Amino acid sequence: MNRVQLVQDPITTTIYYHDSTNYDDLRFPLQGQRLDTSSGRIDYNYDECTVDFALNARYPNEPICFVSQMPHAKAISTKVHPHLHWIQEEANVPNWVMAYRWYSNNDVVPAVWTLAKYSVNTFTYVAGDLAQITTFPDINAPELEGISSILDIKLFRDSANTSTLFAGADPYTVVAKAKEFDLHYQINSVGSGEEYTK
């Protein structure tokens, strides 16, 4: 068992964890988001508390967007570990795609988004409706990351493999029921000792 020792920086009065790696979740519940459901390709499922991506959901046309302002407790310049919580109903996996851009305050906002397909499922599907966690590749922090940096994320189901990241069209034969998207991130302090710096 790790014991957490808090160490205070005498200059900024930030209280840091000493010799300990700690993680937390930065969560983005999908219910309650304002979605464009006009195309009928993504929609709310109030019975399952999910956002459902239809069989014909398209990249880049039907995104769900998240804006992540990194908490002050985040260890500056450390990567984040994105993953999706969803309900898996068969052995196949949807063509989940994420687009992202990460920048610090006072930076020029990047014009280019980076694409990444899902990496692996955490659990092996056997039968029924499985509460699955599907991971995406880690995302590296921007160079010279500052406090409260911004990570913009878009989530898609790429049914036709328009991104060309997959072997072919989406093999998942039913609606894909997404629950929540979140990031695991490393923390090294109890917030920040100053409003805009650590």
C-alpha positions, 0 to 999 in steps of 0.5 A, a space after each residue: 500500500 502506498 502512503 501519500 505524503 503531501 509536500 508544499 511548494 514554498 513558492 506557489 503554495 501548491 500542495 503536491 503528492 510525494 513519490 506517488 502516482 495517482 489517477 482520476 477520471 474526467 467524465 463526459 456523460 452522453 445523456 444530457 448533451 445537446 445532440 443533432 438528431 435530425 438525421 436519425 443516425 444518432 439519438 437518445 435511448 431513454 430506456 437504456 440511458 444511452 446515446 445510440 449510433 445507428 447502423 448508418 452513422 457516419 464519419 465525419 457527419 454525426 459526431 458527439 463533441 466533448 470539451 475537456 478543460 484539464 483540472 488544476 490537479 493534473 500533472 503537467 505534460 502527462 498524457 491522458 488515457 481515453 476510453 468509451 463505456 458502452 453496451 456490447 450486444 454481440 462479439 463484433 465491435 463498431 468502428 469507433 473513431 475519435 478525433 482530437 486536438 489539444 492546446 494550452 490557453 494562449 496557444 493558437 488553436 490547431 486547425 488540424 484534428 488527429 484521428 484515432 480508432 479504438 484500440 482494445 476492449 477491456 472485457 471479452 464478450 460472451 453473451 447478453 448485454 455487456 457493460 464494455 470499456 473500449 480504449 483508444 490510444 493514449 494522447 500526449 499533452 501539448 508541448 509546454 502544456 499550461 494549467 487548464 489546457 483544452 482537449 477537444 474530442 469528437 466521437 463517431 461510429 464510422 459505418 462505411 469506413 470513410 476514415 479508412 482506419 479499419 479493414 472495412 465497413 462496420 461489422 457490428 450488426 445492431 445499434 451501438 449504445 454509448 454510455 459515457 466517454 472519459 479520460 484517465 489522467 495523472 494527478 500530482 497535486 491538490 489543485 494549484 496554489 495560484 489561479 493560473 499557475 502551479 
